[in-house]
Amino acid sequence: MITLKTEEEIEIIARACEIVAEVLDQIGDLVRPGVTTEELDRWAEERIRSHEGAMPAFKGLYGFPATLCTSINHEVVHGIPSPSRVLQEGDVVSIDVGVAFEGYYGDGAITLSVGNVEDDVRQLLEVTQRALRRGVEAAQPQARIGDISAAIERVGREVGYGVPRELTGHGIGSRPHEDPQVPNYGRPGEGLRLQPGLVLAIEPMFNMGSREIRTLADEWTVVTADGTVSAHFEHTVAVTHEGPRVLTVVPSKAG
């Protein structure tokens, strides 16, 4: 069921998203060779809980055991933080975080380099981030979901990246995952018409190789089938009468 949010609800979601953005903005200072993904997870949980009324949205969600999803190199999404996962020079790590606040949710993701990375990997990150910007720009009132999807896919296809079809963005609000789905592939002019009050998590994921993916035995970690590197970026975005409003921003750095 599609639910449009009131201005008051969007402001609460925006507060949750500000905490998401703060975590993603600051965690880059901790991402370096020798750090474990468990250390990142522990820091993120403490940072979220330092805000009165805020809680990690992912911990316990559908049975997920941690605050962050930390996905390294060929891991696309849903990597589980662990004391045995030590970041190495040249890795990339995708960090996905959700925050629950006053009954509403915010969601965001970023892929970070660990030290120096190869030029083709750096390009993957830049292109995936550009696809997120294009997807957000397409989230205009009276446009359609397919306009967002096509804008994202076009950026990845131009470089020859694989675009997984099984993983999508989604609506968000009083639940962490709501209708509609927001695929990273599609055709302009198709799908749900966007109305002011719709809040979406837009999250392109591009693989350097094939679009094919598989899930590991832990039943969470999704990896590229061919072992190539993947990148993931995400914003929570409200559709307004004036256009898309990115909610996952640090207020002092907005604008």
JOZI-V774498 format. One line per field, one symbol per residue. ss: DSSP state (@ for helix, = for strand, . for the rest). phi: phi as a letter, one per 20 degrees, with the letter a starting at -180 (. if undefined). psi: psi as a letter, one per 40 degrees, with the letter a starting at -180 (. if undefined). Layout:
ss = ???
phi = ???
psi = ???
//
This chain:
ss = ......@@@@@@@@@@@@@@@@@@@@@........=@@@@@@@@@@@@@....===....@@@....=====..===..=.....=.....==========..==========.....@@@@@@@@@@@@@@@@@@@......=@@@@@@@@@@@@@@@..=......===......=====..........=.....====..===.....===......===.....===.=======..====....@@@..
phi = .eceefgfffffgffgfffgfffffefgfefbgneeffffffffffffffegnecfeefnflnfecfdecddleeebmfegbfeedfdgnfcceddcccdblncccbabbddedmecfgffffgffffffffffffgeeegmfcgfffffffggfffgeneedgdedcfafbrfcfccfefcfebrcgndngfecgofdcedbfccdfdfffcbdfffmcfecffemefccbcbcecdecfepfdfeecfgfdfn
psi = hhhhiiddddddddddddddddddddddeehiheiiddddddddddddeehheiihddheheeheidihhhhbehdifhhiieeghhiheiihhhhiihhhfeiiihiiihiihahiidddddddddddddddddddegiheaiddddddddddddddefihhheehiaiiibeidhiiiigieiahieiahhhihehhihhgihhidbieiiihideedhhihdeeiiiihihihhhhideahhhdgihdeei.
//
